[in-house]
């Protein structure tokens, strides 16, 4: 099993750090920038973000299938990572620098066009990039280390992205007026563009992809969905992760509103940084725990800690900054593992698919995974902002009791319920370290032309005509 050097892990993780710009700024700062400065109505903005994620439900499998079928001297993944990086920074430059003096309708159309472009181009880079990861090592525990490094870099990038607007305002002497906010996002675009280009270049240059034949099987969309969801371990993982991610994206979307209008505090940036830094600090502990207890047990424990602490946020009100900070810290202990461990588990279920299908189809699985993440984020932004707008939210004024209650329910209670349900579903996930070793051994046997028994279904023979497909 291949062990990766620290330099290789860093090169693979670099795009995750840089592309964190598509996380916090787009889901937290861009919505407030476009509603309060550019003039897009909050309900319209929420609807646009929901629709663009539904659009991703089509583009993700297309890019995933294309990535699996691509055959170039550079490999299947790296050409798309390079092209996607260039297109993504082009969209960021325009999204972060909207024209001035637009009406609400024009501003909404401009936002819709640019956010569609950004997420399309981001898909071109992120699906092949994430598909590259499971190919770099097949070792059960090494994958946990690799994806923990990658997702640790993602969290670190998110911390930087969360702190960057405040840091830019401070360094440039800008205020929070509309003109100051526009200048802030202009400077941010100047920082993010070379960062993303440099990180994607480093990743593309650092690796030579393993020789792989292009996927041969029927990859029509309907057949792809049927084949992917017939993989029971993947189905369990996907459902549990998606439900958990829906809950986790609501607080990410609503934190600026919650901290300002429920706690009455101007320190949202500080609380965001505390949450993400805590996630990074405790991530090595979760890697160790996953080695000792298995990925499944560590993932469930991380969700339980994350949820158990965050539940009490519902009961806070104006002036409770200290209590909120303590709960954010406790919840953040489990945060990093809720990202990294499912990614490592996902690589294992792709191995199981290789055993069943006789070929590697990372692009197929990563694209479905990407759809789940994007739809979860869309649910957080779209439904969260729509419900907030429907409760009577108006920017820049003291909010009504109904708005405050809506914020508390959406920000705290709904995420906890989602995570509790995800924990119950995750209990049924069947692949342990020992079973994964059996899967890798069976893949080798099948590649040698011998029929093998399915490690998850005793008595089921794989490798004979018509057996084990799909």
C-alpha positions in Angstrom: 0.0 0.0 0.0 1.4 3.4 -1.0 2.6 5.8 1.7 2.6 9.5 0.7 5.3 12.0 1.7 4.5 15.1 3.6 5.3 17.2 0.5 2.9 15.1 -1.6 0.1 15.5 0.9 0.8 19.3 1.0 0.7 19.5 -2.8 -2.6 17.6 -2.9 -4.1 19.7 -0.1 -3.1 23.1 -1.6 -6.2 23.6 -3.9 -8.4 22.8 -0.9 -6.8 25.6 1.0 -7.2 28.1 -1.9 -10.7 27.0 -3.0 -12.0 27.6 0.5 -12.8 31.0 -1.0 -15.8 29.4 -2.6 -17.0 28.5 0.9 -17.1 31.2 3.5 -17.1 34.2 1.2 -19.8 32.8 -1.1 -22.0 31.3 1.5 -21.6 33.8 4.3 -20.2 37.1 3.1 -21.4 37.3 -0.5 -25.2 36.9 0.3 -25.0 39.8 2.9 -22.9 41.9 0.5 -25.4 41.4 -2.4 -28.5 42.0 -0.2 -27.3 44.9 1.9 -24.9 46.7 -0.5 -25.7 45.6 -4.1 -29.4 45.6 -3.5 -30.6 42.0 -4.3 -33.8 41.1 -2.3 -32.9 38.4 0.3 -35.7 36.0 -0.8 -34.7 36.3 -4.5 -31.0 35.7 -3.6 -31.9 32.6 -1.6 -34.0 31.3 -4.5 -31.1 31.9 -6.9 -28.7 30.0 -4.8 -31.1 27.1 -4.5 -31.6 27.0 -8.2 -27.9 27.1 -9.0 -27.4 24.1 -6.8 -30.1 22.2 -8.6 -28.2 23.1 -11.8 -25.2 21.5 -10.2 -27.1 18.3 -9.9 -26.8 18.0 -13.7 -23.3 19.4 -14.2 -21.6 17.3 -11.5 -22.3 13.9 -13.0 -21.4 15.2 -16.5 -18.0 16.4 -15.3 -17.5 13.2 -13.3 -18.3 11.0 -16.2 -16.2 13.1 -18.5 -13.3 12.9 -16.0 -13.5 9.1 -15.9 -13.6 8.8 -19.7 -10.8 11.3 -20.4 -7.6 9.9 -21.7 -4.7 12.4 -22.2 -0.9 12.3 -21.7 -1.5 14.3 -18.5 -4.0 11.8 -17.2 -7.7 11.9 -16.5 -7.9 14.5 -13.7 -5.1 17.0 -14.0 -6.1 18.7 -17.3 -9.5 19.5 -15.8 -8.0 20.8 -12.5 -5.8 23.2 -14.5 -8.6 24.5 -16.8 -11.1 24.7 -13.9 -8.7 26.8 -11.8 -8.4 29.4 -14.6 -12.1 29.6 -15.2 -12.9 29.8 -11.5 -10.8 32.9 -10.9 -12.4 34.6 -13.9 -15.8 34.2 -12.3 -14.6 35.3 -8.9 -13.1 38.5 -10.4 -16.5 39.5 -11.8 -18.6 38.2 -8.8 -16.6 40.2 -6.3 -16.7 43.4 -8.3 -20.3 44.1 -9.4 -21.0 47.3 -11.3 -22.4 50.2 -9.3 -25.8 51.8 -9.5 -27.8 48.7 -10.5 -31.5 48.3 -9.7 -32.7 45.4 -7.7 -33.8 43.5 -10.9 -30.5 44.1 -12.7 -28.5 43.3 -9.6 -30.4 40.0 -9.2 -29.7 39.0 -12.9 -26.0 39.9 -12.5 -25.7 37.9 -9.4 -27.5 34.9 -11.0 -25.3 34.9 -14.1 -22.0 35.1 -12.1 -23.0 32.6 -9.4 -24.0 30.1 -12.1 -20.7 30.6 -13.8 -18.7 30.3 -10.6 -20.3 27.1 -9.5 -20.0 25.6 -13.0 -16.3 26.4 -13.3 -15.7 25.3 -9.7 -17.3 21.9 -10.6 -14.8 21.6 -13.5 -11.9 21.8 -11.0 -13.3 20.3 -7.8 -14.8 17.0 -9.1 -11.6 15.9 -10.8 -9.5 17.2 -7.9 -11.4 15.2 -5.3 -11.5 12.2 -7.7 -7.7 12.2 -7.7 -7.4 11.7 -3.9 -8.7 8.1 -3.7 -6.2 7.1 -6.5 -3.2 8.4 -4.5 -3.2 5.6 -1.9 -5.2 2.5 -1.2 -4.1 2.1 2.5 -7.1 2.3 4.9 -5.3 4.4 7.5 -3.1 6.4 5.1 -6.3 7.7 3.5 -7.5 9.0 6.8 -4.2 10.9 7.1 -4.4 12.2 3.5 -7.9 13.4 3.7 -7.4 14.9 7.2 -4.5 16.9 5.7 -6.6 18.0 2.8 -9.6 18.9 4.9 -7.4 20.5 7.5 -6.1 22.7 4.7 -9.7 23.4 3.7 -10.5 24.4 7.3 -7.4 26.6 7.5 -8.4 28.2 4.2 -11.8 28.8 5.6 -10.3 30.4 8.7 -8.3 32.7 6.5 -11.3 33.4 4.4 -13.5 34.1 7.5 -10.9 36.6 8.9 -9.9 38.1 5.6 -12.7 40.7 5.1 -12.1 42.1 8.6 -8.3 42.0 8.1 -8.6 43.8 4.8 -10.9 46.5 6.3 -8.4 47.0 9.1 -5.3 47.1 6.9 -6.8 49.4 4.3 -8.6 51.6 6.8 -12.0 50.8 5.3 -15.4 51.1 7.0 -18.5 49.0 6.6 -20.3 51.5 4.4 -21.4 50.3 0.9 -18.3 52.0 -0.7 -16.0 50.4 1.9 -17.6 46.9 1.3 -17.1 47.2 -2.4 -13.4 48.2 -1.9 -13.0 45.2 0.5 -14.3 42.7 -2.0 -12.1 44.2 -4.8 -9.0 43.7 -2.6 -10.2 40.2 -1.7 -10.4 39.3 -5.4 -6.8 40.5 -5.9 -5.7 38.1 -3.1 -7.7 35.0 -4.1 -7.0 35.0 -7.8 -3.2 34.3 -7.7 -3.7 32.0 -4.7 -6.1 29.7 -6.6 -4.0 29.7 -9.7 -0.8 28.9 -7.8 -2.4 26.1 -5.7 -3.9 24.3 -8.7 -0.6 24.6 -10.6 1.3 23.0 -7.7 -1.1 20.1 -7.4 -1.1 19.5 -11.2 2.7 19.6 -11.3 3.3 17.4 -8.3 1.7 14.2 -9.4 1.8 11.7 -12.3 -1.5 9.9 -12.4 -1.6 6.1 -12.1 -2.1 4.5 -15.6 -5.8 3.8 -15.8 -7.9 2.7 -18.7 -10.8 4.9 -19.4 -14.1 3.7 -17.9 -15.7 1.2 -20.3 -19.1 0.6 -18.8 -22.4 2.2 -19.8 -22.3 5.6 -18.2 -25.6 7.1 -19.2 -27.0 9.2 -16.3 -29.8 6.8 -15.4 -27.4 3.8 -15.4 -24.9 5.8 -13.3 -27.5 6.6 -10.7 -28.6 3.0 -10.5 -25.1 1.7 -10.3 -24.0 4.1 -7.6 -27.0 3.8 -5.4 -26.9 0.0 -5.6 -23.6 0.2 -3.7 -25.1 -0.2 -0.2 -22.1 1.1 1.9 -22.0 4.2 -0.4 -25.8 4.7 -0.1 -25.7 4.6 3.7 -22.7 7.0 3.8 -24.3 9.4 1.3 -27.6 9.6 3.1 -26.1 10.1 6.5 -23.5 12.7 5.3 -26.1 14.7 3.3 -28.5 15.0 6.2 -25.7 16.0 8.5 -24.4 18.5 5.9 -27.8 20.2 5.6 -27.8 20.8 9.3 -24.2 22.0 9.3 -24.7 24.5 6.5 -27.6 26.3 8.2 -25.3 27.8 10.9 -22.7 28.7 8.3 -25.3 30.6 6.3 -27.0 32.3 9.3 -24.1 33.0 11.7 -23.7 36.7 10.7 -27.5 37.2 11.2 -27.6 35.2 14.5 -24.6 36.9 16.1 -25.9 40.4 15.2 -29.6 40.1 15.8 -29.8 37.4 18.6 -26.6 38.0 20.6 -26.4 41.6 19.7 -22.6 41.2 19.1 -20.3 42.6 16.3 -17.8 39.7 16.8 -19.1 37.1 14.2 -15.7 37.0 12.6 -14.1 36.1 15.9 -16.5 33.3 16.6 -16.1 31.9 13.1 -12.3 31.8 13.6 -12.6 30.2 17.0 -14.8 27.4 15.5 -12.5 26.6 12.6 -9.2 26.9 14.5 -10.6 24.5 17.1 -11.5 22.1 14.3 -7.9 22.2 13.0 -6.3 21.8 16.4 -8.3 18.7 17.3 -8.1 17.1 13.9 -4.9 15.0 14.7 -6.7 13.6 17.7 -9.5 12.3 15.4 -6.9 10.8 13.0 -5.4 8.9 15.9 -8.9 7.9 17.2 -9.9 6.6 13.7 -6.8 4.4 13.6 -7.6 3.0 17.0 -11.4 2.6 16.8 -12.1 2.6 13.1 -13.4 5.4 10.9 -17.1 4.7 11.6 -16.8 5.0 15.4 -14.7 8.2 15.1 -17.2 9.8 12.7 -20.2 9.1 14.9 -18.3 10.4 18.0 -17.4 13.6 16.2 -21.0 14.2 15.1 -22.2 13.5 18.7 -19.8 16.0 20.2 -20.5 18.6 17.6 -24.3 18.3 18.1 -24.3 17.9 21.9 -22.6 21.2 22.4 -24.4 23.2 19.8 -27.9 22.3 21.1 -27.5 24.8 23.9 -27.0 27.7 21.6 -30.8 27.8 21.1 -31.3 29.1 24.6 -28.9 32.0 24.3 -29.9 35.7 23.9 -28.6 39.2 23.9 -25.3 39.6 25.8 -24.5 35.9 26.0 -21.2 36.2 24.1 -19.1 34.3 26.6 -21.4 31.3 26.8 -21.7 31.3 23.0 -17.9 31.3 22.7 -17.6 28.3 25.0 -20.3 26.4 23.1 -18.6 27.2 19.8 -15.3 25.9 21.1 -16.9 22.6 22.4 -18.8 22.1 19.1 -15.6 22.9 17.1 -13.8 19.9 18.7 -15.8 17.6 16.4 -16.0 19.8 13.4 -12.8 18.8 11.5 -13.6 15.1 11.8 -17.1 15.6 10.4 -15.4 16.7 7.1 -12.3 14.5 6.9 -13.5 11.1 8.1 -16.4 10.8 5.6 -14.0 11.6 2.8 -11.7 8.8 3.9 -14.7 6.5 4.2 -15.9 7.5 0.7 -12.6 6.3 -0.8 -13.2 2.9 0.7 -16.7 2.5 -0.8 -15.1 3.4 -4.2 -12.8 0.4 -3.7 -15.9 -1.7 -3.1 -17.4 -0.5 -6.4 -14.1 -1.4 -8.1 -14.6 -5.0 -6.8 -18.1 -5.1 -8.1 -17.6 -3.4 -11.4 -14.1 -4.4 -12.3 -13.0 -0.8 -13.0 -12.4 2.4 -11.0 -15.1 5.1 -11.3 -14.0 7.8 -8.9 -15.5 10.5 -11.0 -18.9 8.9 -10.8 -18.9 8.7 -7.0 -17.2 12.0 -6.4 -19.8 13.8 -8.6 -22.7 12.3 -6.6 -20.9 13.2 -3.4 -20.4 16.7 -4.8 -24.1 17.0 -5.6 -24.9 16.0 -2.0 -22.6 18.7 -0.6 -23.9 21.4 -2.9 -27.5 20.5 -2.4 -26.9 20.5 1.4 -25.3 24.0 1.1 -28.1 25.1 -1.1 -30.7 24.0 1.4 -28.9 25.9 4.1 -28.7 29.1 2.0 -31.9 28.8 0.0 -34.4 27.6 2.6 -32.6 29.4 5.5 -32.6 32.8 3.8 -36.1 32.3 2.4 -37.6 31.4 5.8 -35.7 34.3 7.3 -37.1 36.7 4.7 -40.6 35.2 5.2 -40.4 35.8 8.9 -40.1 39.6 8.3 -36.3 40.2 8.2 -35.3 43.7 7.1 -31.6 44.7 6.8 -30.2 47.3 9.2 -33.1 47.5 11.7 -34.0 45.9 15.0 -35.6 42.6 14.2 -39.0 41.5 15.4 -39.5 38.6 17.9 -40.6 36.3 15.1 -37.4 36.9 13.2 -35.3 36.3 16.3 -37.1 33.0 17.1 -36.8 31.9 13.4 -33.0 32.6 13.6 -32.7 30.6 16.9 -34.6 27.6 15.5 -32.8 27.5 12.1 -29.4 28.2 13.6 -29.4 25.7 16.5 -32.3 23.3 16.7 -32.6 22.2 13.0 -28.9 21.4 12.7 -29.0 19.3 15.9 -32.0 17.3 14.7 -30.2 16.6 11.3 -27.1 15.4 13.0 -29.0 13.1 15.4 -30.7 11.5 12.4 -27.4 11.1 10.6 -25.9 9.3 13.5 -28.7 6.7 13.5 -28.2 6.1 9.8 -24.4 5.9 10.1 -24.7 3.1 12.6 -25.5 0.8 9.7 -22.3 1.5 7.7 -20.6 -2.0 7.2 -17.0 -1.5 6.1 -14.4 -1.8 8.8 -10.6 -1.8 8.4 -10.6 -5.6 8.2 -13.3 -5.8 5.7 -11.5 -3.1 3.6 -8.4 -5.3 3.6 -10.5 -8.2 2.3 -12.0 -5.9 -0.4 -8.5 -4.9 -1.6 -7.3 -8.5 -1.6 -10.4 -9.6 -3.6 -9.8 -6.8 -6.1 -6.3 -8.3 -6.7 -7.7 -11.8 -7.1 -10.4 -10.6 -9.5 -7.8 -8.7 -11.6 -5.9 -12.0 -11.9 -9.0 -13.6 -13.4 -10.2 -15.5 -10.4 -13.7 -15.4 -9.0 -14.0 -14.1 -5.5 -16.6 -14.0 -2.7 -18.1 -10.6 -1.8 -16.8 -9.7 1.7 -20.0 -7.9 2.5 -22.4 -10.6 1.1 -21.2 -14.1 2.1 -21.9 -16.6 -0.7 -22.1 -14.0 -3.4 -19.5 -14.7 -6.1 -18.0 -11.9 -8.0 -16.0 -12.2 -11.3 -18.3 -14.7 -13.0 -20.4 -13.7 -16.0 -23.1 -11.3 -14.8 -22.1 -11.5 -11.2 -21.4 -8.6 -8.9 -22.2 -5.9 -11.5 -23.6 -2.5 -10.7 
